[in-house]
Each structure stands twice: as structure tokens, then as C-alpha cells.
Amino acid sequence: MNSLTPAKRLHEMNALEDMGQFPLVIYAGATGNVLATLTATWFLHHYTDDLQVLWLWAVGIIALNLSPVVFLRLVLKNTQDTPPIREMNFFRDQHRFASWVYAVASGNLFFWIVTAWCVFSFNAELPSLLGLLGTALVVTSFPAWIRLFRKN
């Protein structure tokens, strides 16, 4: 986006590249959520390795993540008057993204939960968790890394 292009607003997001405009604190929160979920999945996997539990866990975590969005959209009807993407505030605007953004975020979280379960099925020792956390940290926060090191 060049300086002559008007900034897109949250509800106008229509491409994955729009997610690259999020404030860095949003990436930090999303990455923290993934890392916490992977750690909780590791503890759960130590308790049981039943695949039915995996599916209940994955669906439950995603539902838990989406519940504030659903609640706020039901209570607060105005989702069209949104700030520019780079000026969003998580607490004020978490329910105001274009709907497909939640699908992408949920798919990402589902991917990490299933990946973790698979990794822990082969090796559930602490080094496996730490390796997965390191990988998730780099991959999930990749858009923020690009922005930090890109010269604009």
C-alpha cells in the first residue's frame, strides 16, 4: 500500500495481505494464544491420547476463542464503522473484522492443535514441546517479523 492509497478499514478486509497491516500487539496476542494452546494441548496429551478428546479439545478451544466475537456481535450491532486496520484496538475492535478473518484464525489454531497432537503422539517429552513452541513462535508471528525488518 502506498501513501496515496486510503487505508482499509477492518470491515473492508478482503485479502490475506490485509492481515499484514495489523498492529504488532495483535500479532503478539495471536502468537501468545497459539503458544498457550500448544502448552495446554501438551498437558492434555499427557492425560489422554484419545483422538475423540483431540477433536473435542480443538472444537472447544476454537469455540472458546470465537465466543467473545459472537457475543459482542449480538450485543453491539455496529460493525461497519470501523477504524483503519493499522489503528485497531483488540479490546474495542475484536468483533469487527470481516467474517473470513475469524475462519482463517480458527483454521490456523486448528492446524497447530492437530500438529501438536501428532508431534506429542510420537514424542511427548519437554524438548518436543519446546521445539514446537519455537516453530509456532516463528511461523505465527512471521508477518510481524517481515514488518519489523522491512525498510519502508
Secondary structure per residue as TSV (DSSP state, phi and psi in degrees):
chain	resnum	aa	ss	phi	psi
A	1	M	-	360.0	127.7
A	2	N	-	-94.6	174.4
A	3	S	T	-69.0	-16.2
A	4	L	T	-87.1	-15.2
A	5	T	S	-83.0	128.1
A	6	P	-	-65.9	144.0
A	7	A	-	-68.0	135.1
A	8	K	-	-71.2	148.4
A	9	R	B	-95.2	163.2
A	10	L	G	-53.2	-46.7
A	11	H	G	-73.1	-9.0
A	12	E	G	-94.7	-0.9
A	13	M	-	-59.0	126.8
A	14	N	-	-140.0	12.4
A	15	A	S	-150.9	150.7
A	16	L	G	-57.4	-34.5
A	17	E	G	-62.9	-21.8
A	18	D	G	-62.3	-29.7
A	19	M	G	-66.5	-18.4
A	20	G	G	-70.6	-8.8
A	21	Q	G	-94.3	-4.4
A	22	F	S	-57.2	147.3
A	23	P	-	-60.6	150.3
A	24	L	H	-58.6	-31.2
A	25	V	H	-64.8	-28.4
A	26	I	H	-67.8	-42.2
A	27	Y	H	-62.2	-41.2
A	28	A	H	-61.8	-42.7
A	29	G	H	-65.6	-43.6
A	30	A	H	-64.7	-41.8
A	31	T	H	-65.8	-43.3
A	32	G	H	-59.8	-39.0
A	33	N	H	-62.9	-45.0
A	34	V	H	-63.3	-45.8
A	35	L	H	-63.8	-41.0
A	36	A	H	-65.5	-40.2
A	37	T	H	-65.6	-40.8
A	38	L	H	-63.2	-41.1
A	39	T	H	-65.3	-43.9
A	40	A	H	-63.5	-37.3
A	41	T	H	-64.6	-38.3
A	42	W	H	-60.7	-46.4
A	43	F	H	-63.6	-42.8
A	44	L	H	-62.3	-42.3
A	45	H	H	-63.4	-30.3
A	46	H	H	-66.9	-28.6
A	47	Y	H	-80.4	-41.9
A	48	T	-	-153.6	148.5
A	49	D	-	-116.7	21.1
A	50	D	-	-67.6	127.0
A	51	L	H	-64.3	-29.3
A	52	Q	H	-64.0	-35.2
A	53	V	H	-66.4	-39.7
A	54	L	H	-55.5	-50.0
A	55	W	H	-65.6	-41.2
A	56	L	H	-63.8	-41.8
A	57	W	H	-61.3	-50.8
A	58	A	H	-61.6	-47.9
A	59	V	H	-65.6	-39.9
A	60	G	H	-65.1	-42.6
A	61	I	H	-65.0	-42.2
A	62	I	H	-65.9	-42.2
A	63	A	H	-62.2	-40.3
A	64	L	H	-62.9	-40.3
A	65	N	H	-68.1	-33.9
A	66	L	H	-86.7	-16.7
A	67	S	H	-59.5	-40.8
A	68	P	H	-63.7	-35.3
A	69	V	H	-64.6	-48.3
A	70	V	H	-61.5	-46.5
A	71	F	H	-59.9	-49.6
A	72	L	H	-65.7	-35.1
A	73	R	H	-67.8	-32.2
A	74	L	H	-72.4	-39.7
A	75	V	H	-82.8	-43.5
A	76	L	-	-107.1	104.8
A	77	K	-	-75.5	-25.3
A	78	N	-	-81.5	100.5
A	79	T	-	-112.3	-0.3
A	80	Q	S	-90.5	-28.3
A	81	D	S	-90.0	80.6
A	82	T	-	-111.4	156.9
A	83	P	-	-77.0	167.0
A	84	P	B	-58.2	149.7
A	85	I	G	-54.0	-45.2
A	86	R	G	-68.0	-14.2
A	87	E	G	-107.5	10.2
A	88	M	-	-67.9	156.0
A	89	N	-	-122.6	126.5
A	90	F	H	-56.9	-47.5
A	91	F	H	-69.5	-34.6
A	92	R	H	-81.7	-32.4
A	93	D	H	-119.4	7.7
A	94	Q	T	-60.9	-20.1
A	95	H	T	-100.3	6.5
A	96	R	-	-109.4	6.4
A	97	F	S	-67.8	161.9
A	98	A	-	-61.2	145.3
A	99	S	H	-59.3	-33.9
A	100	W	H	-64.2	-23.9
A	101	V	H	-63.3	-37.6
A	102	Y	H	-68.1	-35.4
A	103	A	H	-64.6	-42.9
A	104	V	H	-64.7	-45.4
A	105	A	H	-63.8	-40.1
A	106	S	H	-67.0	-40.8
A	107	G	H	-62.6	-40.4
A	108	N	H	-62.1	-45.8
A	109	L	H	-65.0	-41.7
A	110	F	H	-59.7	-44.7
A	111	F	H	-55.5	-47.6
A	112	W	H	-68.4	-36.6
A	113	I	H	-64.5	-48.1
A	114	V	H	-67.0	-40.8
A	115	T	H	-60.4	-45.2
A	116	A	H	-60.4	-44.3
A	117	W	H	-60.7	-42.2
A	118	C	H	-64.1	-46.5
A	119	V	H	-60.5	-46.3
A	120	F	H	-70.0	-21.4
A	121	S	H	-70.3	-28.2
A	122	F	H	-88.6	-38.9
A	123	N	-	-156.5	110.9
A	124	A	-	-103.5	22.6
A	125	E	S	-79.4	162.9
A	126	L	H	-55.1	-42.0
A	127	P	H	-59.2	-32.1
A	128	S	H	-66.7	-43.1
A	129	L	H	-61.4	-46.9
A	130	L	H	-63.5	-39.7
A	131	G	H	-64.1	-41.9
A	132	L	H	-67.4	-40.0
A	133	L	H	-62.9	-42.1
A	134	G	H	-63.1	-43.8
A	135	T	H	-62.6	-46.4
A	136	A	H	-64.0	-37.2
A	137	L	H	-59.8	-48.5
A	138	V	H	-67.4	-47.7
A	139	V	H	-69.6	-46.5
A	140	T	H	-68.9	-33.5
A	141	S	T	-95.7	10.8
A	142	F	H	-53.3	-43.5
A	143	P	H	-60.1	-33.0
A	144	A	H	-71.0	-39.7
A	145	W	H	-60.4	-43.5
A	146	I	H	-59.2	-45.4
A	147	R	H	-67.0	-36.5
A	148	L	H	-67.0	-34.8
A	149	F	H	-99.9	-9.2
A	150	R	S	-77.2	139.4
A	151	K	-	-94.9	112.2
A	152	N	-	-116.9	360.0
